């Protein structure tokens, strides 16, 4: 190794996956949004915000849908 190589610190490492295990929730829509978090594994930190905001928006919509009144089916509104 030359003296110049010894004095030059290595550059920053590229993005690394965190290796987090995502446990399925049993709700297909929620699981799809949580799976999207894996997209952030291969991005630099400044790219995470877009993914996190997208996942947050989708999870918030799924949660809000639970509070929505059920829509009657075509034959449920008989008089």
N, C-alpha and C positions, 0 to 999 in steps of 0.2 A: 504494500500500500504506500502511495506517495504521501508526502507531507500535505500537499494540496488536498488530496482526497480525505485525509484525516481531519482537516480543518473545516471542510464543507459539511454542514449538517444535512441529513437526508431531507428531502422534500416531504410535504404532507402526504399522508396515506390517502388513498382513494376511499370512496364510500364503502362501508362494510355492513353487511346485514347484521342486525342485532340478534337474530336467531330466536326471537320470541315465538312461543307456541300460542296459536289462537285456538281456543276451544270453541267448537261450534255451539251456537245458541239454540239451534232447532228452528229458527225463523230465517227462512231463505233470504229475505231482503236484508236483514241485519247482517247475516253471515257474508253476503256479497259485499256490503260496505266495509266490514272488518277485513275481508280478504284484500280489499283495495289498499289497506295500509302497507302491504308488502311492496307496493310500488315505490314507497319512500325509501326502502332498503337500498336501492341502487342510485339514489340521488344524493347530491351534495346537500348539506344542511339547509341552504337557502331554497332548495326545491321542495322541502318537506311541507312548508306552509300551504301550498296549493293542494297537496294531497290531504292534509289534515282538515282543511276547510271543507273540501269536497266530502270527506267521510263524515264530518260533523253535521253538515247540511243534510246528508242522506239519513243519518241516524235520527236527527231532529224531526225530519219528515215522517219517518217510521213511527216515532214516538207520538207525534201529533195525530197520526192516523188512528192510533188506539183510542183517542178521545173523541173521534168523529162519530156521530150517530150512525147506526147501520143503515144502509140503503136498502129499502124494501125491494124484494125480487118482483118479477113481472106479475105474479099471481098472489102476492101477499097483501095486497091492498083491496081486498074484496069488501063490498058493503052488503 
